[in-house]
Amino acid sequence: MAFRVLQFYILWLFCCFSSIRSDNDSSQHAPITPINRDLYRTRAALMEEIEALVNRHQDKLHMETFQSTNKGYNAELNVVTYCRNKTAVEDKSKFRILLSFGQHARELITSELALRILSILSEEQFLPKMDPLLLKKTLEKVVIKVVPLENMNGRKKVEEGDLCERRNGRGVDLNRNWSVDWGKKEKDFDPYEENPGSAPFSEPEAQLMRKLSTSFDPHIWVNVHSGMEAMFMPYDHKNTTPSGLQSQKMKLMLETLNHLHCGDRCVVGSGGGSVGYLAHGTTTDYMYEVARVPMSYTFEIYGDEKASSRDCFKMFNPVDHLTFNRVLNEWSGTFFAMFNMGAHQMMDVQESTPFNNADHLISIDDYLNGYLIERKNRYSEKKEFLDLGLQEIRTYFRLFLLSSVMLMFMFCSRIAKSNRSHLPSISL
């Protein structure tokens, strides 16, 4: 009897093990969805189409290309500027909006949205549910800068077959390379996903974006991602939102957009409090905390929660025409509604935001994180006059400590010798 019980127990364990192994094997061999070339352009084709669009509408659109290099690693940033009256681009009374797409390489849908927004701005495409007269009136008040593909080098790796790659060309997560709370690692830290780099702004892409935000001085910043449907405001590095009236206005705008264009299904709140994990060194936290952009957001425009974690293209990008077009139409409407709401709130924001007050000096923590920015107010000159890396400061500090220890040792040794010279000799 005991022997039969033992046999049954062994058979049960074998079945359980086989089931677990079978589940793992099926997960590992789950089909991987390739890039749908009927829907998604290559990075080269995307930029060619955007450049052609700009050339057709030079009265409204202008494109610039910036480059930066760090230790042999080169990065390029293309920036498209929209202004209905091109001569008014530098008019500081305009409402300024900065949008970035494609910061994470595998999120192809975000750059397709950038192209759609630029096509609507050029009036080659139209929003079906928006009054064209209202849109025209809104766009007369704004200047918009669009970065269609921030992570060009990472996108190249995705197109070559690494469909789960989100980092840049040398393995750094560009949304962890900014200075606010940089380098802190949570218990579940995954270097493949969240490598923050060797120091804040170590990556040329982040350096170029910082210079762009500093020179443009936007009222609205939106960092566009995919992976879920959400509208986030600061903070990412802690699970709270900022306090005060301006924070309430930011959240009210998101709740309104969620109701009108996302069917109330988008997650709204702080990134750190809504996603389920904290993110350190993000662009949006920097834009709000350091660059002092009054309305700083992260939008997540699509996510397939049922997709396998290995099937990254499907997880982060629509794979059929119907969903693809729905995402672009809904989120284009969201952005233009935000432009309209923001432009109408401009005067109120300027009067109420604490960021428009007298000179603002950032903390020593920000200085040690690699920059020191002197800022006058929103519409006066601001100058970035010192940029020291945290690594250099640490090196100098260590040298200072070592020198101090050596001097103390020499001083103590001299005192000891002096005391011994006054002691009587002892014979054995």
BADOLUM-288232 format. One record per residue (C-alpha): residue in one letter; residue number from 1; x, y, z. Coordinates in Angstrom, 1 decimal, padded with zeros to 4 digits. Layout:
REM BADOLUM-288232
- res, n, east, north, up
- A, NUM, X, Y, Z
...
//
This chain:
REM BADOLUM-288232
- res, n, east, north, up
- M, 1, 000.0, 000.0, 000.0
- A, 2, 002.8, 002.4, 001.0
- F, 3, 004.6, 001.6, -002.2
- R, 4, 001.5, 002.4, -004.3
- V, 5, 001.1, 005.7, -002.5
- L, 6, 004.8, 006.5, -003.2
- Q, 7, 004.3, 005.7, -006.9
- F, 8, 001.2, 007.9, -007.1
- Y, 9, 003.1, 010.8, -005.4
- I, 10, 006.1, 010.4, -007.8
- L, 11, 003.7, 010.4, -010.8
- W, 12, 001.9, 013.5, -009.5
- L, 13, 005.2, 015.4, -009.1
- F, 14, 006.2, 014.3, -012.7
- C, 15, 002.9, 015.6, -014.1
- C, 16, 003.3, 018.9, -012.3
- F, 17, 006.9, 019.3, -013.5
- S, 18, 005.9, 018.4, -017.0
- S, 19, 003.1, 021.0, -017.0
- I, 20, 005.4, 023.8, -015.7
- R, 21, 008.0, 022.9, -018.2
- S, 22, 005.4, 022.8, -021.0
- D, 23, 004.1, 026.2, -020.0
- N, 24, 007.7, 027.7, -020.0
- D, 25, 008.5, 026.1, -023.3
- S, 26, 005.3, 027.4, -024.9
- S, 27, 006.1, 030.9, -023.5
- Q, 28, 009.7, 030.7, -024.9
- H, 29, 008.5, 029.5, -028.3
- A, 30, 005.5, 031.9, -028.5
- P, 31, 005.3, 033.5, -031.9
- I, 32, 007.1, 036.8, -032.2
- T, 33, 005.2, 039.5, -034.3
- P, 34, 007.4, 041.1, -036.9
- I, 35, 007.2, 044.8, -037.8
- N, 36, 004.2, 045.4, -040.1
- R, 37, 005.9, 047.2, -043.0
- D, 38, 002.5, 048.1, -044.4
- L, 39, 001.9, 050.3, -041.4
- Y, 40, 005.2, 051.4, -040.1
- R, 41, 007.9, 053.3, -042.0
- T, 42, 011.6, 052.8, -041.5
- R, 43, 013.4, 055.7, -039.7
- A, 44, 014.9, 056.8, -043.0
- A, 45, 011.5, 056.8, -044.8
- L, 46, 009.9, 058.5, -041.9
- M, 47, 012.4, 061.4, -041.9
- E, 48, 012.2, 061.7, -045.7
- E, 49, 008.5, 062.0, -045.6
- I, 50, 008.7, 064.6, -042.8
- E, 51, 011.4, 066.6, -044.8
- A, 52, 009.2, 066.5, -047.9
- L, 53, 006.2, 067.7, -045.8
- V, 54, 008.3, 070.6, -044.5
- N, 55, 009.5, 071.6, -047.9
- R, 56, 005.9, 071.7, -049.2
- H, 57, 004.9, 074.0, -046.4
- Q, 58, 007.8, 076.3, -045.8
- D, 59, 005.5, 079.1, -044.8
- K, 60, 004.5, 077.1, -041.6
- L, 61, 007.2, 074.5, -041.1
- H, 62, 010.9, 074.5, -040.6
- M, 63, 013.3, 071.6, -039.8
- E, 64, 016.7, 071.7, -038.1
- T, 65, 019.2, 069.0, -037.5
- F, 66, 021.5, 069.0, -034.5
- Q, 67, 024.4, 066.6, -033.8
- S, 68, 026.4, 065.7, -030.7
- T, 69, 029.2, 063.2, -029.9
- N, 70, 030.5, 061.6, -026.8
- K, 71, 033.5, 059.2, -026.7
- G, 72, 033.0, 058.3, -030.3
- Y, 73, 029.3, 057.8, -030.1
- N, 74, 027.3, 060.1, -032.4
- A, 75, 023.7, 061.2, -032.1
- E, 76, 021.4, 063.3, -034.4
- L, 77, 018.3, 065.1, -033.4
- N, 78, 015.8, 066.4, -036.0
- V, 79, 013.4, 069.2, -034.8
- V, 80, 010.4, 070.5, -036.8
- T, 81, 009.1, 073.9, -035.8
- Y, 82, 005.5, 075.0, -036.6
- C, 83, 004.4, 078.6, -036.5
- R, 84, 001.5, 079.8, -038.6
- N, 85, 003.3, 083.0, -039.3
- K, 86, 007.0, 082.0, -039.7
- T, 87, 008.3, 085.4, -038.9
- A, 88, 006.7, 085.2, -035.4
- V, 89, 008.7, 082.1, -034.2
- E, 90, 010.7, 084.2, -031.7
- D, 91, 007.6, 086.0, -030.5
- K, 92, 007.7, 085.4, -026.7
- S, 93, 004.0, 086.1, -026.4
- K, 94, 003.2, 082.9, -028.2
- F, 95, 002.2, 079.8, -026.4
- R, 96, 005.1, 077.4, -026.8
- I, 97, 004.8, 073.6, -026.9
- L, 98, 007.6, 071.0, -027.1
- L, 99, 006.7, 067.4, -028.1
- S, 100, 009.1, 064.4, -028.2
- F, 101, 008.4, 061.0, -029.8
- G, 102, 010.4, 057.8, -030.2
- Q, 103, 012.5, 058.2, -027.0
- H, 104, 012.2, 054.4, -026.5
- A, 105, 013.3, 052.6, -029.7
- R, 106, 010.7, 049.9, -029.8
- E, 107, 007.7, 052.3, -029.6
- L, 108, 007.3, 052.8, -033.3
- I, 109, 003.7, 054.0, -033.1
- T, 110, 004.8, 057.2, -031.3
- S, 111, 006.8, 058.5, -034.3
- E, 112, 003.9, 057.7, -036.6
- L, 113, 001.7, 059.9, -034.4
- A, 114, 004.3, 062.7, -034.8
- L, 115, 004.0, 062.5, -038.6
- R, 116, 000.2, 062.6, -038.3
- I, 117, 000.3, 065.7, -036.1
- L, 118, 002.7, 067.5, -038.5
- S, 119, 000.4, 066.5, -041.4
- I, 120, -002.6, 068.1, -039.6
- L, 121, -000.6, 071.2, -038.8
- S, 122, 000.3, 071.6, -042.5
- E, 123, -003.4, 071.1, -043.3
- E, 124, -002.7, 068.1, -045.6
- Q, 125, -004.9, 066.1, -043.2
- F, 126, -007.8, 067.2, -041.0
- L, 127, -009.4, 066.3, -037.7
- P, 128, -013.0, 065.1, -038.5
- K, 129, -014.5, 066.3, -035.2
- M, 130, -012.7, 069.7, -034.8
- D, 131, -014.1, 073.0, -035.9
- P, 132, -011.5, 074.3, -038.5
- L, 133, -012.1, 077.9, -037.6
- L, 134, -011.5, 077.1, -033.9
- L, 135, -008.3, 075.2, -034.8
- K, 136, -007.1, 078.1, -037.0
- K, 137, -007.7, 080.5, -034.2
- T, 138, -005.8, 078.3, -031.7
- L, 139, -002.8, 077.7, -034.0
- E, 140, -002.4, 081.5, -034.5
- K, 141, -001.4, 081.7, -030.8
- V, 142, 001.2, 078.9, -030.6
- V, 143, 004.7, 077.8, -031.6
- I, 144, 005.2, 074.0, -031.6
- K, 145, 008.5, 072.1, -031.8
- V, 146, 008.2, 068.4, -032.6
- V, 147, 011.0, 065.9, -032.2
- P, 148, 009.7, 063.0, -034.4
- L, 149, 012.3, 060.4, -033.5
- E, 150, 014.5, 061.2, -030.5
- N, 151, 016.3, 057.8, -030.3
- M, 152, 017.5, 057.4, -033.9
- N, 153, 020.3, 054.9, -033.1
- G, 154, 018.2, 052.7, -030.9
- R, 155, 015.5, 052.6, -033.6
- K, 156, 018.2, 051.3, -036.0
- K, 157, 018.7, 048.3, -033.7
- V, 158, 015.0, 047.6, -033.6
- E, 159, 014.7, 047.7, -037.4
- E, 160, 017.6, 045.2, -037.6
- G, 161, 015.7, 042.7, -035.5
- D, 162, 016.1, 043.5, -031.8
- L, 163, 012.4, 044.3, -031.3
- C, 164, 012.6, 044.6, -027.5
- E, 165, 015.3, 047.3, -027.5
- R, 166, 014.3, 050.5, -025.9
- R, 167, 017.7, 052.0, -025.1
- N, 168, 019.9, 054.1, -027.3
- G, 169, 022.7, 052.9, -029.6
- R, 170, 025.0, 052.1, -026.7
- G, 171, 022.6, 050.6, -024.3
- V, 172, 021.5, 053.6, -022.2
- D, 173, 017.8, 054.3, -021.4
- L, 174, 017.4, 058.0, -022.4
- N, 175, 014.4, 058.3, -020.0
- R, 176, 016.7, 057.5, -017.1
- N, 177, 019.6, 059.8, -018.1
- W, 178, 018.3, 063.1, -016.7
- S, 179, 019.5, 064.6, -013.5
- V, 180, 016.4, 064.6, -011.2
- D, 181, 017.0, 061.7, -008.8
- W, 182, 019.4, 060.2, -011.3
- G, 183, 021.0, 056.8, -010.7
- K, 184, 018.7, 055.5, -008.0
- K, 185, 017.9, 051.8, -008.5
- E, 186, 014.8, 050.1, -007.2
- K, 187, 014.9, 046.4, -006.0
- D, 188, 013.6, 045.2, -009.4
- F, 189, 016.1, 047.2, -011.4
- D, 190, 016.8, 045.7, -014.8
- P, 191, 019.9, 047.2, -016.5
- Y, 192, 018.6, 046.0, -019.9
- E, 193, 015.5, 048.1, -019.4
- E, 194, 016.7, 051.0, -017.2
- N, 195, 020.4, 051.6, -017.6
- P, 196, 020.8, 055.3, -016.5
- G, 197, 024.3, 055.8, -018.1
- S, 198, 027.5, 056.7, -016.4
- A, 199, 026.3, 060.2, -015.3
- P, 200, 023.4, 062.5, -015.8
- F, 201, 023.4, 063.7, -019.4
- S, 202, 026.1, 061.3, -020.4
- E, 203, 024.2, 060.6, -023.6
- P, 204, 024.3, 063.0, -026.6
- E, 205, 020.6, 062.6, -027.2
- A, 206, 019.8, 063.8, -023.7
- Q, 207, 022.3, 066.7, -024.1
- L, 208, 020.6, 067.8, -027.3
- M, 209, 017.2, 067.6, -025.8
- R, 210, 018.2, 069.6, -022.7
- K, 211, 019.7, 072.4, -024.9
- L, 212, 016.5, 072.4, -027.0
- S, 213, 014.3, 072.8, -023.9
- T, 214, 016.5, 075.5, -022.5
- S, 215, 016.5, 077.6, -025.6
- F, 216, 012.9, 077.1, -026.5
- D, 217, 011.5, 077.6, -022.9
- P, 218, 008.1, 075.8, -023.5
- H, 219, 004.9, 076.2, -021.6
- I, 220, 003.9, 072.6, -022.3
- W, 221, 006.1, 069.5, -022.6
- V, 222, 004.9, 066.1, -023.6
- N, 223, 007.0, 063.0, -023.8
- V, 224, 005.1, 060.4, -025.9
- H, 225, 005.5, 056.7, -025.2
- S, 226, 003.6, 053.4, -025.6
- G, 227, 003.0, 050.4, -023.5
- M, 228, -000.3, 051.3, -021.9
- E, 229, -003.0, 054.0, -022.2
- A, 230, -002.2, 056.8, -019.8
- M, 231, -001.7, 060.5, -019.2
- F, 232, 000.9, 061.2, -016.6
- M, 233, 002.0, 064.3, -014.8
- P, 234, 005.0, 064.5, -012.3
- Y, 235, 006.4, 062.9, -010.4
- D, 236, 008.0, 059.7, -011.8
- H, 237, 010.5, 059.3, -009.0
- K, 238, 007.9, 059.3, -006.2
- N, 239, 004.3, 058.3, -006.0
- T, 240, 002.9, 061.8, -005.4
- T, 241, 001.9, 064.7, -007.6
- P, 242, 003.2, 068.3, -007.0
- S, 243, 001.1, 070.5, -004.6
- G, 244, -000.5, 073.8, -005.4
- L, 245, -002.9, 075.4, -007.9
- Q, 246, -000.7, 074.7, -010.9
- S, 247, -000.7, 071.0, -010.2
- Q, 248, -004.5, 071.0, -009.9
- K, 249, -004.7, 072.7, -013.3
- M, 250, -002.4, 070.1, -014.8
- K, 251, -004.6, 067.2, -013.5
- L, 252, -007.8, 068.9, -014.5
- M, 253, -006.5, 069.2, -018.1
- L, 254, -005.6, 065.5, -018.1
- E, 255, -009.0, 064.5, -016.7
- T, 256, -010.8, 066.5, -019.3
- L, 257, -008.7, 065.1, -022.2
- N, 258, -009.2, 061.6, -020.8
- H, 259, -013.0, 062.1, -020.8
- L, 260, -013.2, 063.7, -024.2
- H, 261, -010.7, 061.6, -026.2
- C, 262, -009.8, 058.5, -024.2
- G, 263, -013.3, 057.4, -023.1
- D, 264, -012.2, 057.6, -019.5
- R, 265, -010.1, 054.5, -019.9
- C, 266, -006.7, 056.2, -019.7
- V, 267, -004.8, 056.1, -016.4
- V, 268, -004.4, 059.7, -015.0
- G, 269, -002.1, 060.8, -012.2
- S, 270, 001.6, 060.8, -011.4
- G, 271, 003.8, 058.3, -013.2
- G, 272, 005.3, 057.0, -010.0
- G, 273, 002.0, 056.6, -008.3
- S, 274, 000.1, 055.0, -011.3
- V, 275, 002.5, 052.7, -013.2
- G, 276, 003.3, 050.4, -010.2
- Y, 277, 007.0, 051.3, -010.1
- L, 278, 009.2, 054.4, -009.6
- A, 279, 011.4, 055.8, -012.4
- H, 280, 014.4, 057.9, -011.6
- G, 281, 016.2, 060.3, -013.9
- T, 282, 013.2, 060.9, -016.2
- T, 283, 012.8, 063.7, -018.7
- T, 284, 009.4, 064.8, -017.5
- D, 285, 010.6, 065.2, -013.9
- Y, 286, 013.5, 067.3, -015.1
- M, 287, 011.2, 069.5, -017.3
- Y, 288, 009.0, 070.2, -014.3
- E, 289, 011.5, 070.5, -011.5
- V, 290, 014.5, 072.1, -013.2
- A, 291, 013.4, 073.6, -016.6
- R, 292, 010.3, 074.8, -014.8
- V, 293, 007.9, 073.9, -017.6
- P, 294, 004.5, 074.7, -016.1
- M, 295, 002.7, 071.8, -017.7
- S, 296, 004.9, 068.7, -018.1
- Y, 297, 003.3, 065.4, -019.2
- T, 298, 004.1, 061.9, -020.3
- F, 299, 001.5, 060.3, -022.6
- E, 300, 001.3, 056.6, -023.1
- I, 301, -000.8, 056.1, -026.3
- Y, 302, -001.1, 052.3, -026.7
- G, 303, -000.5, 049.0, -025.1
- D, 304, -001.5, 045.4, -025.6
- E, 305, -001.6, 043.9, -022.1
- K, 306, -002.4, 040.4, -023.5
- A, 307, 000.8, 040.2, -025.6
- S, 308, 003.7, 038.0, -024.4
- S, 309, 006.5, 039.9, -022.7
- R, 310, 008.8, 038.6, -025.5
- D, 311, 006.5, 039.8, -028.3
- C, 312, 007.6, 043.4, -027.9
- F, 313, 006.4, 044.8, -031.2
- K, 314, 002.8, 043.6, -030.5
- M, 315, 003.0, 044.8, -026.9
- F, 316, 003.9, 048.4, -027.8
- N, 317, 002.5, 048.9, -031.3
- P, 318, -000.9, 048.2, -033.0
- V, 319, -000.5, 045.4, -035.6
- D, 320, -003.7, 045.9, -037.7
- H, 321, -004.9, 048.8, -039.8
- L, 322, -008.1, 049.4, -037.8
- T, 323, -006.3, 049.8, -034.4
- F, 324, -003.4, 051.7, -036.0
- N, 325, -005.7, 054.4, -037.5
- R, 326, -007.9, 054.5, -034.3
- V, 327, -004.8, 055.3, -032.2
- L, 328, -003.6, 058.0, -034.5
- N, 329, -007.0, 059.6, -034.8
- E, 330, -007.8, 059.6, -031.1
- W, 331, -004.5, 060.9, -030.0
- S, 332, -004.2, 063.5, -032.7
- G, 333, -007.6, 064.8, -031.4
- T, 334, -006.1, 064.7, -027.8
- F, 335, -003.1, 066.8, -028.7
- F, 336, -005.0, 069.4, -030.6
- A, 337, -007.6, 069.7, -027.8
- M, 338, -004.6, 070.2, -025.5
- F, 339, -003.2, 072.9, -027.7
- N, 340, -006.5, 074.7, -027.6
- M, 341, -006.9, 074.4, -023.8
- G, 342, -003.3, 075.4, -023.2
- A, 343, -003.5, 078.5, -025.4
- H, 344, -006.7, 079.7, -023.6
- Q, 345, -005.0, 079.2, -020.2
- M, 346, -001.8, 081.0, -021.2
- M, 347, -002.5, 084.3, -019.5
- D, 348, -003.8, 082.5, -016.4
- V, 349, -000.8, 080.3, -016.2
- Q, 350, 001.7, 083.2, -016.5
- E, 351, 000.0, 085.0, -013.7
- S, 352, -000.4, 082.1, -011.3
- T, 353, 002.5, 079.8, -011.7
- P, 354, 005.3, 080.3, -009.1
- F, 355, 007.9, 079.6, -011.8
- N, 356, 007.4, 083.0, -013.2
- N, 357, 008.6, 084.9, -010.1
- A, 358, 012.0, 086.3, -009.3
- D, 359, 015.3, 084.7, -009.9
- H, 360, 015.3, 080.9, -009.2
- L, 361, 018.5, 079.2, -008.2
- I, 362, 018.5, 075.4, -008.2
- S, 363, 019.7, 073.3, -005.3
- I, 364, 023.2, 072.0, -004.6
- D, 365, 021.9, 068.6, -005.5
- D, 366, 021.2, 069.7, -009.0
- Y, 367, 024.6, 071.3, -009.2
- L, 368, 026.3, 068.0, -008.1
- N, 369, 024.2, 066.2, -010.8
- G, 370, 026.0, 068.0, -013.5
- Y, 371, 024.6, 071.4, -014.2
- L, 372, 024.1, 074.9, -012.8
- I, 373, 021.5, 077.0, -014.5
- E, 374, 021.0, 080.7, -013.9
- R, 375, 017.4, 081.6, -014.7
- K, 376, 015.8, 085.0, -014.7
- N, 377, 012.1, 084.6, -015.5
- R, 378, 010.1, 082.9, -018.2
- Y, 379, 010.7, 085.7, -020.8
- S, 380, 014.1, 087.1, -019.9
- E, 381, 017.4, 085.7, -020.9
- K, 382, 018.5, 082.5, -019.2
- K, 383, 022.1, 081.2, -019.5
- E, 384, 023.6, 077.9, -018.7
- F, 385, 027.0, 078.9, -017.5
- L, 386, 028.5, 075.9, -015.8
- D, 387, 028.3, 072.2, -016.6
- L, 388, 030.4, 070.0, -014.3
- G, 389, 030.0, 066.3, -014.2
- L, 390, 029.2, 064.5, -011.0
- Q, 391, 032.1, 062.1, -011.6
- E, 392, 034.6, 065.0, -011.8
- I, 393, 033.3, 066.5, -008.6
- R, 394, 033.6, 063.2, -006.8
- T, 395, 037.1, 062.8, -008.0
- Y, 396, 038.2, 066.2, -006.7
- F, 397, 036.4, 065.4, -003.4
- R, 398, 038.2, 062.1, -003.0
- L, 399, 041.6, 063.8, -003.7
- F, 400, 040.8, 066.4, -001.1
- L, 401, 040.0, 063.7, 001.5
- L, 402, 043.1, 061.8, 000.6
- S, 403, 045.3, 064.9, 001.0
- S, 404, 043.7, 065.7, 004.3
- V, 405, 044.3, 062.2, 005.7
- M, 406, 048.0, 062.3, 004.5
- L, 407, 048.5, 065.7, 006.2
- M, 408, 046.9, 064.5, 009.4
- F, 409, 049.1, 061.4, 009.4
- M, 410, 052.3, 063.4, 008.9
- F, 411, 051.2, 065.8, 011.6
- C, 412, 050.6, 063.0, 014.1
- S, 413, 053.9, 061.3, 013.2
- R, 414, 055.8, 064.5, 013.8
- I, 415, 054.2, 064.9, 017.3
- A, 416, 055.0, 061.3, 018.2
- K, 417, 058.6, 061.7, 017.2
- S, 418, 058.8, 064.9, 019.3
- N, 419, 057.4, 063.2, 022.4
- R, 420, 059.8, 060.2, 022.0
- S, 421, 062.8, 062.6, 021.9
- H, 422, 062.0, 063.9, 025.4
- L, 423, 061.6, 060.5, 027.0
- P, 424, 064.5, 059.0, 029.2
- S, 425, 066.4, 056.1, 027.7
- I, 426, 065.9, 052.7, 029.2
- S, 427, 068.6, 050.0, 029.6
- L, 428, 067.8, 046.3, 029.7
//
